[in-house]
């Protein structure tokens, strides 16, 4: 099973619900961050999903709280941000995505 922290957060899923699930179900995690407040407007929510996710550790998604409840797994970064790609260029944006994820995960996850 793959866990996407952004979808977990915006669905109002509860951290405690992860505790009752078999750990062997989880093999893959999607990393990104987003504003802590979840928009109620569907169009705004879709816009954020498609073009304004934040670097890992920059927003309000409880990434460490989620992944510290799960076993060590493979992570990928899913971080579309059109404004930053335009500002920095795609290569620099990708570099910043990777660096923010490495820094955050090393500092905050128990099993990195």
KEMARDO-781003 format. One line per field, with one value per residue: x, y negated, z negated of N, C-alpha, C in turn; residue in one letter. Coordinates in Angstrom, 1 decimal, always signed. Layout:
# KEMARDO-781003
nx: c(X, ...)
ny: c(Y, ...)
nz: c(Z, ...)
cax: c(X, ...)
cay: c(Y, ...)
caz: c(Z, ...)
cx: c(X, ...)
cy: c(Y, ...)
cz: c(Z, ...)
residu: c(A, ...)
# end
This chain:
# KEMARDO-781003
nx: c(+0.8, +0.5, +1.1, +0.1, +1.0, -0.2, -2.8, -3.7, -3.7, -5.5, -7.9, -8.7, -7.9, -7.1, -4.3, -4.1, -5.5, -3.7, -2.3, -3.6, -3.4, -1.9, +1.6, +3.0, +1.6, +2.4, +4.5, +5.4, +5.8, +4.5, +5.9, +5.4, +4.4, +2.0, -0.2, -1.4, -4.1, -7.0, -8.5, -11.9, -13.2, -13.6, -12.4, -10.1, -8.8, -8.1, -6.5, -4.3, -3.4, -2.5, -0.7, +0.5, +2.0, +4.0, +7.5, +9.0, +8.4, +7.8, +5.2, +2.0, +1.4, +1.4, +3.9, +6.1, +4.8, +3.0, +4.6, +6.3, +4.8, +4.7, +6.4, +9.8, +10.2, +10.1, +10.4, +8.9, +9.0, +6.4, +5.7, +4.4, +4.8, +4.0, +4.7, +7.2, +8.7, +8.8, +10.1, +12.6, +13.4, +13.1, +15.1, +16.4, +14.3, +13.6, +15.9, +15.7, +13.4, +14.3, +16.4, +15.1, +13.4, +15.3, +16.6, +14.5, +13.5, +15.7, +16.1, +13.7, +12.5, +12.4, +13.5, +15.3)
ny: c(+1.2, -2.3, -5.3, -8.5, -11.5, -14.0, -13.5, -11.9, -13.8, -15.8, -14.4, -14.3, -12.1, -10.1, -10.0, -7.9, -5.9, -4.6, -3.0, -0.7, +0.8, +3.4, +3.4, +4.4, +3.9, +1.5, +0.1, -2.0, -5.5, -8.8, -11.9, -15.3, -18.6, -20.8, -23.6, -23.9, -24.4, -23.1, -23.6, -24.3, -24.7, -23.0, -23.5, -25.1, -23.3, -21.3, -22.9, -23.4, -20.7, -20.2, -22.2, -23.7, -22.5, -22.3, -22.5, -19.7, -19.8, -22.5, -23.2, -22.5, -19.8, -16.9, -15.3, -13.8, -12.7, -11.0, -9.2, -8.2, -6.4, -4.2, -1.5, -1.4, -2.5, -2.9, -6.1, -8.6, -11.7, -13.9, -16.7, -19.1, -22.4, -25.1, -27.8, -27.9, -26.2, -27.8, -30.1, -29.1, -27.3, -24.0, -22.0, -23.1, -23.4, -20.7, -19.8, -21.3, -20.2, -17.6, -18.1, -19.4, -17.3, -15.3, -16.6, -17.2, -14.6, -13.2, -14.7, -14.3, -11.7, -8.5, -6.2, -6.5)
nz: c(+0.0, +0.7, -0.9, -0.8, -2.1, -1.8, -0.8, -2.9, -5.0, -4.0, -3.9, -6.4, -7.9, -10.8, -12.9, -14.8, -13.6, -12.0, -13.6, -14.1, -11.8, -9.8, -9.7, -7.6, -5.4, -4.3, -2.0, -0.5, -0.3, +0.4, +0.6, -0.3, -1.1, -2.4, -2.9, -6.3, -6.9, -5.5, -2.4, -1.8, +0.5, +3.5, +6.0, +5.3, +3.6, +5.5, +7.2, +5.5, +5.1, +7.7, +8.4, +6.3, +4.1, +1.2, +0.2, -1.6, -5.0, -5.1, -5.3, -6.8, -7.1, -9.0, -8.6, -9.8, -12.1, -10.8, -9.3, -11.3, -12.6, -11.0, -9.2, -8.1, -4.7, -1.1, +0.2, +2.3, +4.0, +4.5, +5.8, +7.1, +8.1, +9.6, +9.6, +8.3, +9.9, +12.2, +11.2, +10.3, +12.2, +13.6, +13.0, +10.7, +9.0, +8.6, +7.4, +5.0, +3.9, +3.4, +1.6, -0.6, -1.4, -2.2, -4.3, -6.1, -6.6, -7.7, -10.0, -11.4, -11.2, -12.8, -11.7, -9.6)
cax: c(+0.0, +1.2, +0.5, +0.4, +0.7, -1.1, -4.2, -4.0, -4.0, -6.7, -9.0, -8.9, -7.6, -6.5, -3.0, -4.3, -6.0, -2.6, -1.7, -4.3, -3.2, -0.7, +2.7, +3.5, +0.8, +2.9, +5.7, +5.8, +5.2, +4.6, +6.3, +5.2, +3.8, +0.9, -0.8, -2.1, -5.6, -7.5, -9.5, -13.2, -13.5, -13.0, -11.5, -8.9, -8.1, -7.6, -5.4, -3.2, -2.9, -1.9, +0.3, +1.1, +2.4, +5.2, +8.7, +8.8, +8.7, +7.5, +3.8, +1.3, +1.0, +2.2, +4.6, +6.8, +3.8, +2.4, +5.6, +6.9, +3.9, +4.8, +7.7, +10.7, +9.7, +10.6, +9.7, +9.1, +8.5, +5.3, +5.7, +4.1, +4.6, +4.3, +5.4, +8.6, +9.4, +9.0, +11.0, +13.9, +13.7, +12.7, +16.2, +16.6, +13.1, +13.7, +17.0, +15.2, +12.5, +15.1, +17.2, +14.2, +13.0, +16.4, +16.9, +13.4, +13.3, +16.8, +15.9, +12.4, +12.1, +13.1, +14.0, +15.9)
cay: c(+0.0, -3.5, -6.4, -9.9, -12.3, -15.1, -13.0, -11.5, -15.0, -16.5, -13.5, -14.3, -10.8, -10.3, -9.3, -6.7, -4.9, -3.9, -2.1, +0.6, +1.5, +4.2, +2.6, +5.0, +3.3, +0.2, +0.3, -3.2, -6.8, -10.0, -13.1, -16.7, -19.3, -21.8, -24.4, -23.1, -24.5, -22.4, -24.4, -23.7, -24.9, -21.9, -24.0, -25.5, -22.0, -20.7, -23.7, -23.1, -19.4, -20.1, -23.2, -24.5, -21.8, -22.9, -21.6, -18.9, -20.5, -23.9, -23.5, -22.1, -18.4, -16.2, -14.2, -12.9, -12.0, -10.0, -8.1, -7.6, -5.3, -3.2, -0.9, -2.0, -2.2, -3.7, -7.3, -9.4, -13.1, -14.3, -18.1, -20.1, -23.8, -25.8, -29.1, -27.6, -25.7, -28.9, -30.9, -28.4, -26.3, -22.7, -21.3, -23.7, -23.0, -19.3, -19.8, -21.8, -19.1, -16.5, -18.6, -19.6, -16.0, -14.7, -17.4, -17.0, -13.2, -12.9, -15.3, -14.0, -10.3, -7.6, -5.1, -6.9)
caz: c(+0.0, +0.8, -1.7, -0.3, -3.3, -1.5, -0.8, -4.3, -5.8, -3.6, -4.1, -7.9, -8.6, -12.1, -13.1, -15.6, -12.7, -11.4, -14.6, -14.0, -10.5, -9.7, -9.2, -6.3, -4.3, -3.9, -1.3, +0.3, -0.8, +1.2, -0.3, +0.0, -2.2, -2.0, -4.0, -7.3, -6.8, -4.3, -1.8, -1.7, +1.9, +4.3, +7.0, +4.6, +3.2, +6.7, +7.6, +4.6, +5.4, +9.0, +8.7, +5.2, +2.9, +0.6, -0.2, -2.8, -6.3, -5.0, -5.5, -8.0, -7.1, -10.0, -7.9, -10.8, -12.9, -10.0, -8.9, -12.5, -13.0, -10.0, -9.1, -7.1, -3.4, +0.0, +0.4, +3.5, +3.8, +5.4, +5.3, +8.2, +7.6, +10.8, +9.4, +8.0, +11.1, +13.1, +10.6, +10.1, +13.3, +13.2, +12.3, +9.4, +8.2, +8.3, +6.4, +3.7, +3.4, +2.8, +0.4, -1.7, -1.9, -2.9, -5.5, -7.0, -7.0, -8.5, -11.3, -12.1, -11.2, -13.7, -11.0, -8.3)
cx: c(+0.9, +0.4, +1.0, +0.0, -0.2, -2.6, -4.6, -4.5, -5.4, -8.0, -9.4, -8.8, -6.9, -5.3, -3.2, -4.8, -4.9, -2.1, -2.4, -4.2, -1.9, +0.4, +3.2, +2.7, +1.5, +4.3, +6.3, +5.1, +5.5, +4.9, +5.9, +4.7, +2.8, +0.5, -1.5, -3.6, -6.0, -8.6, -10.9, -13.7, -12.8, -12.0, -10.1, -8.1, -7.4, -6.4, -4.1, -2.5, -2.1, -0.7, +0.9, +1.4, +3.7, +6.3, +8.4, +9.3, +8.3, +6.1, +3.2, +0.9, +1.9, +3.0, +5.3, +5.9, +3.2, +3.5, +6.3, +6.0, +4.0, +6.2, +8.5, +10.2, +10.4, +9.7, +9.9, +8.5, +7.5, +5.0, +5.5, +4.0, +5.0, +5.1, +6.9, +9.4, +9.7, +10.1, +12.5, +14.3, +13.4, +13.9, +16.4, +15.5, +13.2, +14.8, +16.5, +14.2, +13.2, +15.8, +16.2, +13.7, +14.0, +16.6, +15.8, +13.4, +14.5, +16.6, +14.7, +11.9, +13.0, +13.9, +14.6, +17.4)
cy: c(-1.2, -4.5, -7.7, -10.8, -13.5, -14.6, -12.5, -12.7, -15.7, -15.7, -13.5, -13.0, -11.1, -9.4, -8.0, -5.6, -4.0, -2.8, -0.7, +1.4, +2.3, +3.4, +3.2, +4.5, +2.1, +0.4, -1.0, -4.4, -7.9, -11.2, -14.4, -17.4, -20.3, -22.6, -23.6, -23.2, -23.9, -23.2, -23.6, -23.8, -23.8, -22.4, -24.5, -24.3, -21.4, -21.6, -23.5, -21.7, -19.4, -21.1, -24.0, -23.7, -22.4, -21.9, -20.9, -19.7, -22.0, -24.2, -22.9, -20.6, -17.7, -15.0, -13.3, -12.1, -10.9, -8.8, -7.5, -6.5, -4.1, -2.6, -1.7, -1.6, -3.0, -4.9, -7.9, -10.8, -13.4, -15.8, -19.1, -21.4, -24.6, -27.1, -28.9, -27.1, -26.8, -29.8, -30.3, -27.6, -24.9, -21.9, -21.8, -23.4, -21.6, -19.1, -20.2, -20.8, -18.0, -16.9, -18.8, -18.3, -15.3, -15.3, -17.1, -15.5, -12.8, -13.5, -14.8, -12.5, -9.4, -6.6, -5.4, -6.5)
cz: c(+0.0, -0.1, -1.2, -1.5, -3.0, -1.5, -2.2, -5.1, -5.3, -3.7, -5.6, -8.5, -9.9, -12.3, -13.8, -14.7, -12.1, -12.3, -14.5, -12.7, -10.5, -9.0, -7.9, -5.1, -3.6, -3.3, -0.7, -0.2, +0.2, +0.3, +0.4, -1.2, -1.6, -3.2, -5.0, -7.2, -5.4, -3.7, -1.7, -0.2, +2.8, +5.3, +6.4, +4.1, +4.4, +7.2, +6.8, +4.9, +6.7, +9.2, +7.5, +3.9, +2.4, +0.3, -1.5, -4.1, -6.3, -5.3, -6.9, -8.1, -8.1, -9.5, -8.9, -11.6, -12.1, -9.8, -10.1, -13.0, -12.1, -9.9, -8.1, -5.7, -2.4, +0.0, +1.7, +3.2, +4.9, +5.1, +6.5, +7.6, +8.9, +10.6, +9.1, +9.2, +12.1, +12.5, +10.6, +11.3, +12.7, +12.5, +10.9, +8.4, +7.7, +7.2, +5.0, +3.1, +2.7, +1.5, -0.8, -2.3, -2.7, -4.3, -6.6, -7.5, -7.9, -9.9, -12.1, -12.1, -12.1, -12.9, -9.6, -8.4)
residu: c(X, X, X, X, X, X, X, X, X, X, X, X, X, X, X, X, X, X, X, X, X, X, X, X, X, X, X, X, X, X, X, X, X, X, X, X, X, X, X, X, X, X, X, X, X, X, X, X, X, X, X, X, X, X, X, X, X, X, X, X, X, X, X, X, X, X, X, X, X, X, X, X, X, X, X, X, X, X, X, X, X, X, X, X, X, X, X, X, X, X, X, X, X, X, X, X, X, X, X, X, X, X, X, X, X, X, X, X, X, X, X, X)
# end
